[in-house]
Amino acid sequence: MRALEGLALAGAQVSVHVADLDRGSTVLTGDDFVTLPVGGLAVVPLLVDVAARFDAGTLDPATIVRRADLEPVSVSGIWRHLAVPALPLGDLAILAAAQGDAYATNALLEVTGIDRITRRMVELGMRRSAVLDRVRDVRGPDDAPHVSLGTTREYATLMSDIVGGRAVSPAVSAQVAEWLTAGQDFGLVGGATNLRAFGHEDDTHGLLFLNRTAYDDSGVRAEAGVIAGPRAGLAYALTVCFADESPLHRDRAHHAFRTLGTELMEAVN
Protein backbone atom coordinates (compact mmCIF):
# COMPACT_ATOMS: atom_id res chain seq x y z
CA MET A 1 0.00 0.00 0.00
CA ARG A 2 2.89 2.37 0.67
CA ALA A 3 4.08 2.04 -2.93
CA LEU A 4 0.58 2.71 -4.25
CA GLU A 5 -0.01 5.57 -1.85
CA GLY A 6 3.28 7.13 -2.92
CA LEU A 7 2.12 7.10 -6.53
CA ALA A 8 -1.23 8.61 -5.60
CA LEU A 9 0.44 11.37 -3.60
CA ALA A 10 2.60 12.12 -6.64
CA GLY A 11 -0.55 12.75 -8.66
CA ALA A 12 -1.16 9.36 -10.30
CA GLN A 13 -4.54 7.65 -10.45
CA VAL A 14 -4.26 4.23 -8.85
CA SER A 15 -6.81 1.43 -8.72
CA VAL A 16 -6.21 -2.05 -7.30
CA HIS A 17 -8.21 -5.15 -6.44
CA VAL A 18 -6.90 -8.47 -5.10
CA ALA A 19 -9.20 -11.38 -4.24
CA ASP A 20 -8.70 -14.81 -2.69
CA LEU A 21 -9.61 -17.51 -5.21
CA ASP A 22 -10.68 -20.13 -2.66
CA ARG A 23 -12.68 -17.96 -0.26
CA GLY A 24 -13.91 -15.39 -2.75
CA SER A 25 -13.00 -12.72 -0.22
CA THR A 26 -11.36 -9.39 -0.98
CA VAL A 27 -7.73 -9.13 0.12
CA LEU A 28 -6.87 -5.62 -1.05
CA THR A 29 -8.83 -2.78 -2.62
CA GLY A 30 -8.19 0.79 -3.53
CA ASP A 31 -10.56 2.79 -5.76
CA ASP A 32 -11.39 -0.50 -7.47
CA PHE A 33 -14.76 0.84 -8.63
CA VAL A 34 -13.26 3.75 -10.60
CA THR A 35 -13.35 3.37 -14.38
CA LEU A 36 -9.94 4.11 -15.91
CA PRO A 37 -8.24 3.53 -19.28
CA VAL A 38 -6.98 -0.06 -19.41
CA GLY A 39 -5.79 -0.38 -23.01
CA GLY A 40 -4.95 -3.94 -23.96
CA LEU A 41 -6.69 -5.55 -20.98
CA ALA A 42 -9.70 -5.55 -23.29
CA VAL A 43 -8.06 -8.58 -24.92
CA VAL A 44 -9.30 -10.73 -22.02
CA PRO A 45 -13.08 -10.30 -22.50
CA LEU A 46 -12.45 -10.37 -26.26
CA LEU A 47 -10.84 -13.80 -25.89
CA VAL A 48 -13.76 -14.99 -23.78
CA ASP A 49 -16.18 -14.11 -26.57
CA VAL A 50 -13.98 -15.69 -29.24
CA ALA A 51 -13.59 -18.88 -27.20
CA ALA A 52 -17.34 -19.00 -26.61
CA ARG A 53 -18.02 -18.75 -30.32
CA PHE A 54 -15.40 -21.39 -31.10
CA ASP A 55 -17.05 -23.67 -28.55
CA ALA A 56 -20.54 -23.02 -29.91
CA GLY A 57 -19.43 -23.64 -33.49
CA THR A 58 -20.52 -20.19 -34.68
CA LEU A 59 -16.92 -19.18 -35.42
CA ASP A 60 -14.35 -21.43 -37.05
CA PRO A 61 -10.85 -21.21 -35.52
CA ALA A 62 -9.46 -22.25 -38.93
CA THR A 63 -10.87 -19.15 -40.65
CA ILE A 64 -8.01 -17.34 -42.37
CA VAL A 65 -7.45 -13.61 -41.87
CA ARG A 66 -5.20 -11.67 -44.24
CA ARG A 67 -3.02 -9.02 -42.61
CA ALA A 68 -3.34 -6.82 -45.71
CA ASP A 69 -7.09 -6.55 -45.07
CA LEU A 70 -6.44 -4.85 -41.71
CA GLU A 71 -5.48 -1.24 -41.04
CA PRO A 72 -1.70 -0.93 -40.54
CA VAL A 73 -0.67 -0.84 -36.87
CA SER A 74 2.77 -1.12 -35.32
CA VAL A 75 2.45 -0.44 -31.60
CA SER A 76 2.91 -4.01 -30.38
CA GLY A 77 3.20 -7.64 -31.36
CA ILE A 78 5.20 -9.86 -33.65
CA TRP A 79 2.93 -10.59 -36.63
CA ARG A 80 3.97 -7.30 -38.25
CA HIS A 81 7.54 -8.68 -38.36
CA LEU A 82 6.64 -12.06 -39.85
CA ALA A 83 6.64 -12.99 -43.52
CA VAL A 84 3.44 -15.03 -43.29
CA PRO A 85 0.66 -12.83 -44.75
CA ALA A 86 -2.32 -14.67 -43.27
CA LEU A 87 -3.14 -16.64 -40.12
CA PRO A 88 -6.14 -18.60 -38.79
CA LEU A 89 -8.27 -17.11 -36.02
CA GLY A 90 -7.07 -19.75 -33.56
CA ASP A 91 -3.47 -18.64 -33.99
CA LEU A 92 -4.48 -14.98 -33.75
CA ALA A 93 -6.15 -15.68 -30.40
CA ILE A 94 -2.83 -17.08 -29.12
CA LEU A 95 -0.91 -14.03 -30.39
CA ALA A 96 -3.40 -11.66 -28.77
CA ALA A 97 -3.23 -13.52 -25.46
CA ALA A 98 0.51 -14.12 -25.34
CA GLN A 99 1.72 -10.79 -26.69
CA GLY A 100 -1.17 -8.39 -26.95
CA ASP A 101 -0.37 -8.40 -30.68
CA ALA A 102 -2.03 -5.34 -32.20
CA TYR A 103 -2.79 -6.91 -35.59
CA ALA A 104 -4.17 -10.05 -33.93
CA THR A 105 -6.30 -8.04 -31.50
CA ASN A 106 -7.73 -5.90 -34.29
CA ALA A 107 -8.44 -8.98 -36.40
CA LEU A 108 -10.44 -10.56 -33.58
CA LEU A 109 -12.27 -7.28 -32.97
CA GLU A 110 -13.07 -7.09 -36.68
CA VAL A 111 -14.64 -10.54 -36.55
CA THR A 112 -16.60 -10.04 -33.34
CA GLY A 113 -17.50 -6.34 -33.48
CA ILE A 114 -17.42 -3.93 -30.58
CA ASP A 115 -21.19 -4.15 -30.03
CA ARG A 116 -20.95 -7.89 -29.48
CA ILE A 117 -18.04 -7.50 -27.05
CA THR A 118 -20.07 -4.92 -25.14
CA ARG A 119 -22.93 -7.39 -24.75
CA ARG A 120 -20.53 -10.12 -23.70
CA MET A 121 -18.97 -7.89 -21.05
CA VAL A 122 -22.39 -7.10 -19.63
CA GLU A 123 -23.10 -10.85 -19.45
CA LEU A 124 -19.80 -11.27 -17.62
CA GLY A 125 -20.85 -8.67 -15.05
CA MET A 126 -18.51 -5.98 -16.40
CA ARG A 127 -21.01 -3.14 -16.47
CA ARG A 128 -18.47 -0.40 -15.72
CA SER A 129 -15.98 -1.60 -18.34
CA ALA A 130 -16.09 -1.24 -22.13
CA VAL A 131 -14.16 -1.68 -25.36
CA LEU A 132 -14.24 1.60 -27.28
CA ASP A 133 -12.07 1.15 -30.34
CA ARG A 134 -9.44 -0.92 -32.13
CA VAL A 135 -5.73 -0.51 -31.51
CA ARG A 136 -4.28 2.47 -33.41
CA ASP A 137 -0.83 3.95 -33.85
CA VAL A 138 -2.24 7.48 -33.63
CA ARG A 139 -5.56 8.60 -32.18
CA GLY A 140 -7.11 11.48 -34.06
CA PRO A 141 -9.83 13.89 -32.91
CA ASP A 142 -12.54 11.69 -34.42
CA ASP A 143 -11.30 8.51 -32.72
CA ALA A 144 -12.19 7.23 -29.27
CA PRO A 145 -9.61 8.53 -26.76
CA HIS A 146 -8.78 5.02 -25.53
CA VAL A 147 -8.96 1.41 -26.67
CA SER A 148 -10.91 0.46 -23.56
CA LEU A 149 -11.98 1.44 -20.07
CA GLY A 150 -12.41 -0.73 -17.01
CA THR A 151 -12.34 -1.17 -13.27
CA THR A 152 -9.87 -3.34 -11.40
CA ARG A 153 -12.72 -4.95 -9.47
CA GLU A 154 -14.32 -6.22 -12.67
CA TYR A 155 -11.08 -7.36 -14.28
CA ALA A 156 -9.88 -9.19 -11.17
CA THR A 157 -13.29 -10.87 -10.93
CA LEU A 158 -13.11 -11.87 -14.59
CA MET A 159 -9.70 -13.47 -14.06
CA SER A 160 -11.06 -15.31 -11.03
CA ASP A 161 -14.01 -16.55 -13.08
CA ILE A 162 -11.71 -17.76 -15.86
CA VAL A 163 -9.58 -19.97 -13.58
CA GLY A 164 -12.69 -21.02 -11.67
CA GLY A 165 -14.52 -22.20 -14.79
CA ARG A 166 -17.29 -19.61 -14.47
CA ALA A 167 -16.57 -17.45 -17.53
CA VAL A 168 -19.41 -18.62 -19.82
CA SER A 169 -18.67 -22.31 -19.21
CA PRO A 170 -15.89 -24.57 -17.89
CA ALA A 171 -14.78 -25.36 -21.45
CA VAL A 172 -14.63 -21.71 -22.51
CA SER A 173 -12.86 -20.75 -19.29
CA ALA A 174 -10.27 -23.50 -19.77
CA GLN A 175 -9.55 -22.37 -23.32
CA VAL A 176 -9.04 -18.73 -22.30
CA ALA A 177 -6.86 -19.77 -19.36
CA GLU A 178 -4.72 -21.88 -21.70
CA TRP A 179 -4.26 -18.93 -24.06
CA LEU A 180 -3.39 -16.51 -21.25
CA THR A 181 -0.94 -18.92 -19.63
CA ALA A 182 1.16 -18.49 -22.79
CA GLY A 183 1.64 -14.82 -21.83
CA GLN A 184 5.18 -13.53 -22.35
CA ASP A 185 5.13 -10.14 -20.64
CA PHE A 186 6.79 -10.34 -17.21
CA GLY A 187 7.73 -6.68 -17.06
CA LEU A 188 5.27 -5.70 -14.33
CA VAL A 189 3.75 -7.99 -11.67
CA GLY A 190 5.07 -11.12 -13.37
CA GLY A 191 8.70 -10.18 -12.75
CA ALA A 192 8.36 -11.29 -9.12
CA THR A 193 7.47 -14.85 -10.11
CA ASN A 194 10.92 -15.56 -11.61
CA LEU A 195 9.22 -17.85 -14.12
CA ARG A 196 10.40 -18.32 -17.68
CA ALA A 197 8.50 -15.88 -19.86
CA PHE A 198 8.56 -18.22 -22.86
CA GLY A 199 7.39 -21.42 -21.22
CA HIS A 200 6.02 -21.47 -17.70
CA GLU A 201 2.99 -23.71 -18.05
CA ASP A 202 4.50 -26.56 -15.98
CA ASP A 203 6.50 -24.92 -13.21
CA THR A 204 8.50 -27.37 -11.10
CA HIS A 205 7.26 -25.67 -7.90
CA GLY A 206 3.62 -25.84 -8.95
CA LEU A 207 3.25 -22.09 -9.40
CA LEU A 208 0.34 -21.07 -11.63
CA PHE A 209 0.57 -17.70 -13.32
CA LEU A 210 -1.47 -16.16 -16.10
CA ASN A 211 -1.82 -12.51 -16.93
CA ARG A 212 -2.42 -9.79 -19.49
CA THR A 213 -0.72 -6.43 -19.40
CA ALA A 214 -1.46 -3.07 -21.02
CA TYR A 215 0.82 -0.17 -21.87
CA ASP A 216 -0.07 3.22 -23.31
CA ASP A 217 2.30 6.06 -24.13
CA SER A 218 -0.17 8.47 -22.57
CA GLY A 219 0.89 7.15 -19.17
CA VAL A 220 -1.28 4.08 -18.58
CA ARG A 221 -0.09 0.80 -17.14
CA ALA A 222 -2.52 -1.97 -16.29
CA GLU A 223 -2.36 -5.66 -15.51
CA ALA A 224 -4.82 -8.35 -14.53
CA GLY A 225 -3.98 -11.92 -13.69
CA VAL A 226 -3.95 -14.89 -11.36
CA ILE A 227 -1.10 -16.22 -9.28
CA ALA A 228 -1.47 -19.41 -7.26
CA GLY A 229 0.96 -21.43 -5.16
CA PRO A 230 0.97 -24.06 -2.38
CA ARG A 231 -0.66 -21.79 0.21
CA ALA A 232 -3.19 -19.76 -1.73
CA GLY A 233 -4.45 -18.46 -5.04
CA LEU A 234 -5.09 -14.79 -5.80
CA ALA A 235 -6.71 -12.89 -8.63
CA TYR A 236 -5.51 -9.34 -9.07
CA ALA A 237 -5.80 -6.21 -11.19
CA LEU A 238 -3.84 -2.98 -10.93
CA THR A 239 -4.16 0.16 -13.06
CA VAL A 240 -1.92 3.22 -12.80
CA CYS A 241 -2.46 6.39 -14.83
CA PHE A 242 0.46 8.78 -14.44
CA ALA A 243 2.29 11.64 -16.11
CA ASP A 244 4.87 9.85 -18.26
CA GLU A 245 7.28 12.78 -18.27
CA SER A 246 10.55 10.88 -17.88
CA PRO A 247 11.98 7.37 -17.42
CA LEU A 248 11.97 8.06 -13.67
CA HIS A 249 8.22 8.70 -13.64
CA ARG A 250 7.75 5.46 -15.56
CA ASP A 251 10.00 3.56 -13.17
CA ARG A 252 7.95 4.71 -10.18
CA ALA A 253 4.81 3.32 -11.79
CA HIS A 254 6.49 0.04 -12.70
CA HIS A 255 7.91 -0.24 -9.18
CA ALA A 256 4.37 -0.36 -7.79
CA PHE A 257 3.57 -3.35 -10.02
CA ARG A 258 6.78 -5.13 -9.05
CA THR A 259 6.05 -4.48 -5.37
CA LEU A 260 2.56 -5.93 -5.73
CA GLY A 261 4.07 -8.98 -7.43
CA THR A 262 6.46 -9.53 -4.53
CA GLU A 263 3.61 -9.28 -2.02
CA LEU A 264 1.47 -11.72 -4.01
CA MET A 265 4.32 -14.21 -4.24
CA GLU A 266 4.84 -14.09 -0.48
CA ALA A 267 1.11 -14.63 0.10
CA VAL A 268 0.71 -17.68 -2.15
CA ASN A 269 3.95 -19.40 -1.15
C-alpha positions as CSV (number, residue, x, y, z in Angstrom):
1,M,0.0,0.0,0.0
2,R,2.9,2.4,0.7
3,A,4.1,2.0,-2.9
4,L,0.6,2.7,-4.3
5,E,0.0,5.6,-1.8
6,G,3.3,7.1,-2.9
7,L,2.1,7.1,-6.5
8,A,-1.2,8.6,-5.6
9,L,0.4,11.4,-3.6
10,A,2.6,12.1,-6.6
11,G,-0.6,12.8,-8.7
12,A,-1.2,9.4,-10.3
13,Q,-4.5,7.7,-10.5
14,V,-4.3,4.2,-8.9
15,S,-6.8,1.4,-8.7
16,V,-6.2,-2.0,-7.3
17,H,-8.2,-5.2,-6.4
18,V,-6.9,-8.5,-5.1
19,A,-9.2,-11.4,-4.2
20,D,-8.7,-14.8,-2.7
21,L,-9.6,-17.5,-5.2
22,D,-10.7,-20.1,-2.7
23,R,-12.7,-18.0,-0.3
24,G,-13.9,-15.4,-2.7
25,S,-13.0,-12.7,-0.2
26,T,-11.4,-9.4,-1.0
27,V,-7.7,-9.1,0.1
28,L,-6.9,-5.6,-1.0
29,T,-8.8,-2.8,-2.6
30,G,-8.2,0.8,-3.5
31,D,-10.6,2.8,-5.8
32,D,-11.4,-0.5,-7.5
33,F,-14.8,0.8,-8.6
34,V,-13.3,3.8,-10.6
35,T,-13.3,3.4,-14.4
36,L,-9.9,4.1,-15.9
37,P,-8.2,3.5,-19.3
38,V,-7.0,-0.1,-19.4
39,G,-5.8,-0.4,-23.0
40,G,-4.9,-3.9,-24.0
41,L,-6.7,-5.5,-21.0
42,A,-9.7,-5.6,-23.3
43,V,-8.1,-8.6,-24.9
44,V,-9.3,-10.7,-22.0
45,P,-13.1,-10.3,-22.5
46,L,-12.5,-10.4,-26.3
47,L,-10.8,-13.8,-25.9
48,V,-13.8,-15.0,-23.8
49,D,-16.2,-14.1,-26.6
50,V,-14.0,-15.7,-29.2
51,A,-13.6,-18.9,-27.2
52,A,-17.3,-19.0,-26.6
53,R,-18.0,-18.8,-30.3
54,F,-15.4,-21.4,-31.1
55,D,-17.1,-23.7,-28.5
56,A,-20.5,-23.0,-29.9
57,G,-19.4,-23.6,-33.5
58,T,-20.5,-20.2,-34.7
59,L,-16.9,-19.2,-35.4
60,D,-14.4,-21.4,-37.0
61,P,-10.8,-21.2,-35.5
62,A,-9.5,-22.2,-38.9
63,T,-10.9,-19.2,-40.7
64,I,-8.0,-17.3,-42.4
65,V,-7.4,-13.6,-41.9
66,R,-5.2,-11.7,-44.2
67,R,-3.0,-9.0,-42.6
68,A,-3.3,-6.8,-45.7
69,D,-7.1,-6.6,-45.1
70,L,-6.4,-4.8,-41.7
71,E,-5.5,-1.2,-41.0
72,P,-1.7,-0.9,-40.5
73,V,-0.7,-0.8,-36.9
74,S,2.8,-1.1,-35.3
75,V,2.5,-0.4,-31.6
76,S,2.9,-4.0,-30.4
77,G,3.2,-7.6,-31.4
78,I,5.2,-9.9,-33.7
79,W,2.9,-10.6,-36.6
80,R,4.0,-7.3,-38.3
81,H,7.5,-8.7,-38.4
82,L,6.6,-12.1,-39.9
83,A,6.6,-13.0,-43.5
84,V,3.4,-15.0,-43.3
85,P,0.7,-12.8,-44.7
86,A,-2.3,-14.7,-43.3
87,L,-3.1,-16.6,-40.1
88,P,-6.1,-18.6,-38.8
89,L,-8.3,-17.1,-36.0
90,G,-7.1,-19.8,-33.6
91,D,-3.5,-18.6,-34.0
92,L,-4.5,-15.0,-33.7
93,A,-6.1,-15.7,-30.4
94,I,-2.8,-17.1,-29.1
95,L,-0.9,-14.0,-30.4
96,A,-3.4,-11.7,-28.8
97,A,-3.2,-13.5,-25.5
98,A,0.5,-14.1,-25.3
99,Q,1.7,-10.8,-26.7
100,G,-1.2,-8.4,-27.0
101,D,-0.4,-8.4,-30.7
102,A,-2.0,-5.3,-32.2
103,Y,-2.8,-6.9,-35.6
104,A,-4.2,-10.0,-33.9
105,T,-6.3,-8.0,-31.5
106,N,-7.7,-5.9,-34.3
107,A,-8.4,-9.0,-36.4
108,L,-10.4,-10.6,-33.6
109,L,-12.3,-7.3,-33.0
110,E,-13.1,-7.1,-36.7
111,V,-14.6,-10.5,-36.6
112,T,-16.6,-10.0,-33.3
113,G,-17.5,-6.3,-33.5
114,I,-17.4,-3.9,-30.6
115,D,-21.2,-4.2,-30.0
116,R,-21.0,-7.9,-29.5
117,I,-18.0,-7.5,-27.1
118,T,-20.1,-4.9,-25.1
119,R,-22.9,-7.4,-24.8
120,R,-20.5,-10.1,-23.7
121,M,-19.0,-7.9,-21.1
122,V,-22.4,-7.1,-19.6
123,E,-23.1,-10.8,-19.5
124,L,-19.8,-11.3,-17.6
125,G,-20.8,-8.7,-15.1
126,M,-18.5,-6.0,-16.4
127,R,-21.0,-3.1,-16.5
128,R,-18.5,-0.4,-15.7
129,S,-16.0,-1.6,-18.3
130,A,-16.1,-1.2,-22.1
131,V,-14.2,-1.7,-25.4
132,L,-14.2,1.6,-27.3
133,D,-12.1,1.2,-30.3
134,R,-9.4,-0.9,-32.1
135,V,-5.7,-0.5,-31.5
136,R,-4.3,2.5,-33.4
137,D,-0.8,3.9,-33.8
138,V,-2.2,7.5,-33.6
139,R,-5.6,8.6,-32.2
140,G,-7.1,11.5,-34.1
141,P,-9.8,13.9,-32.9
142,D,-12.5,11.7,-34.4
143,D,-11.3,8.5,-32.7
144,A,-12.2,7.2,-29.3
145,P,-9.6,8.5,-26.8
146,H,-8.8,5.0,-25.5
147,V,-9.0,1.4,-26.7
148,S,-10.9,0.5,-23.6
149,L,-12.0,1.4,-20.1
150,G,-12.4,-0.7,-17.0
151,T,-12.3,-1.2,-13.3
152,T,-9.9,-3.3,-11.4
153,R,-12.7,-5.0,-9.5
154,E,-14.3,-6.2,-12.7
155,Y,-11.1,-7.4,-14.3
156,A,-9.9,-9.2,-11.2
157,T,-13.3,-10.9,-10.9
158,L,-13.1,-11.9,-14.6
159,M,-9.7,-13.5,-14.1
160,S,-11.1,-15.3,-11.0
161,D,-14.0,-16.6,-13.1
162,I,-11.7,-17.8,-15.9
163,V,-9.6,-20.0,-13.6
164,G,-12.7,-21.0,-11.7
165,G,-14.5,-22.2,-14.8
166,R,-17.3,-19.6,-14.5
167,A,-16.6,-17.4,-17.5
168,V,-19.4,-18.6,-19.8
169,S,-18.7,-22.3,-19.2
170,P,-15.9,-24.6,-17.9
171,A,-14.8,-25.4,-21.5
172,V,-14.6,-21.7,-22.5
173,S,-12.9,-20.7,-19.3
174,A,-10.3,-23.5,-19.8
175,Q,-9.5,-22.4,-23.3
176,V,-9.0,-18.7,-22.3
177,A,-6.9,-19.8,-19.4
178,E,-4.7,-21.9,-21.7
179,W,-4.3,-18.9,-24.1
180,L,-3.4,-16.5,-21.3
181,T,-0.9,-18.9,-19.6
182,A,1.2,-18.5,-22.8
183,G,1.6,-14.8,-21.8
184,Q,5.2,-13.5,-22.4
185,D,5.1,-10.1,-20.6
186,F,6.8,-10.3,-17.2
187,G,7.7,-6.7,-17.1
188,L,5.3,-5.7,-14.3
189,V,3.7,-8.0,-11.7
190,G,5.1,-11.1,-13.4
191,G,8.7,-10.2,-12.7
192,A,8.4,-11.3,-9.1
193,T,7.5,-14.9,-10.1
194,N,10.9,-15.6,-11.6
195,L,9.2,-17.8,-14.1
196,R,10.4,-18.3,-17.7
197,A,8.5,-15.9,-19.9
198,F,8.6,-18.2,-22.9
199,G,7.4,-21.4,-21.2
200,H,6.0,-21.5,-17.7
201,E,3.0,-23.7,-18.0
202,D,4.5,-26.6,-16.0
203,D,6.5,-24.9,-13.2
204,T,8.5,-27.4,-11.1
205,H,7.3,-25.7,-7.9
206,G,3.6,-25.8,-9.0
207,L,3.2,-22.1,-9.4
208,L,0.3,-21.1,-11.6
209,F,0.6,-17.7,-13.3
210,L,-1.5,-16.2,-16.1
211,N,-1.8,-12.5,-16.9
212,R,-2.4,-9.8,-19.5
213,T,-0.7,-6.4,-19.4
214,A,-1.5,-3.1,-21.0
215,Y,0.8,-0.2,-21.9
216,D,-0.1,3.2,-23.3
217,D,2.3,6.1,-24.1
218,S,-0.2,8.5,-22.6
219,G,0.9,7.1,-19.2
220,V,-1.3,4.1,-18.6
221,R,-0.1,0.8,-17.1
222,A,-2.5,-2.0,-16.3
223,E,-2.4,-5.7,-15.5
224,A,-4.8,-8.3,-14.5
225,G,-4.0,-11.9,-13.7
226,V,-3.9,-14.9,-11.4
227,I,-1.1,-16.2,-9.3
228,A,-1.5,-19.4,-7.3
229,G,1.0,-21.4,-5.2
230,P,1.0,-24.1,-2.4
231,R,-0.7,-21.8,0.2
232,A,-3.2,-19.8,-1.7
233,G,-4.4,-18.5,-5.0
234,L,-5.1,-14.8,-5.8
235,A,-6.7,-12.9,-8.6
236,Y,-5.5,-9.3,-9.1
237,A,-5.8,-6.2,-11.2
238,L,-3.8,-3.0,-10.9
239,T,-4.2,0.2,-13.1
240,V,-1.9,3.2,-12.8
241,C,-2.5,6.4,-14.8
242,F,0.5,8.8,-14.4
243,A,2.3,11.6,-16.1
244,D,4.9,9.9,-18.3
245,E,7.3,12.8,-18.3
246,S,10.5,10.9,-17.9
247,P,12.0,7.4,-17.4
248,L,12.0,8.1,-13.7
249,H,8.2,8.7,-13.6
250,R,7.8,5.5,-15.6
251,D,10.0,3.6,-13.2
252,R,7.9,4.7,-10.2
253,A,4.8,3.3,-11.8
254,H,6.5,0.0,-12.7
255,H,7.9,-0.2,-9.2
256,A,4.4,-0.4,-7.8
257,F,3.6,-3.3,-10.0
258,R,6.8,-5.1,-9.0
259,T,6.0,-4.5,-5.4
260,L,2.6,-5.9,-5.7
261,G,4.1,-9.0,-7.4
262,T,6.5,-9.5,-4.5
263,E,3.6,-9.3,-2.0
264,L,1.5,-11.7,-4.0
265,M,4.3,-14.2,-4.2
266,E,4.8,-14.1,-0.5
267,A,1.1,-14.6,0.1
268,V,0.7,-17.7,-2.2
269,N,4.0,-19.4,-1.2
